[in-house]
Each structure stands twice: as C-alpha cells, then as structure tokens.
Amino acid sequence: MHALVPLVLAISGLPALLIGAWMSREPDARSRALALHWVLVGLAIQAGAVGVYWAGDDDRIAQGIVIAMVVLVNALIVSMVLRLRRNRKNP
C-alpha cells in the first residue's frame, strides 16, 4: 500500500516523457525546445514519485515533496508557454 501512490504518480508522468520523445523527432529548433520542456516535466514528476516513495510514512516530507514537484512542473509549463508565445510566427 505504501508504494501505490508513488506508482500512480510515476505512471502519470509517463505521458509527458512520451510526448517529449514524439516531439523530438521533428528537425526544427522549436520542436526540440518543446520536447526538452516535456521531458523535464516528465522527469520532475518521476523525481517526485521517487521522493514520495522515499518519504514513506512521514507525511510532512511527502507533502513538501509534492508541493515542490507541483511548483516545478507549473514553472516548466509557464516557461513552455512563454517560449511558444515568443517564437510565434506572425501570419
């Protein structure tokens, strides 16, 4: 039961890694940058899952790890959106 939450968290980070791998196939620089952001989001979620597993029964440490993971993932998403807006092609 102690490994259920980290397992669900780790599985929920896999789509971000797969999206990053799929986007990295495109040759242009914008796709590579977005792929890097997606992979970093996936790795942040995976690291959060490892941290929650490591925290075990200590709820304060687990909550701190989850809060840090959420802040990091949201910062990466904001960075991705800002990069998309900056590199937007004017029609």
Secondary structure, 3 states (H helix, E strand, C coil): CCCHHHHHHHHHHHHHHHHHHHHCCCCCHHHHHHHHHHHHHHHHHHHHHHHHHHHCCCHHHHHHHHHHHHHHHHHHHHHHHHHHHHCCCCC
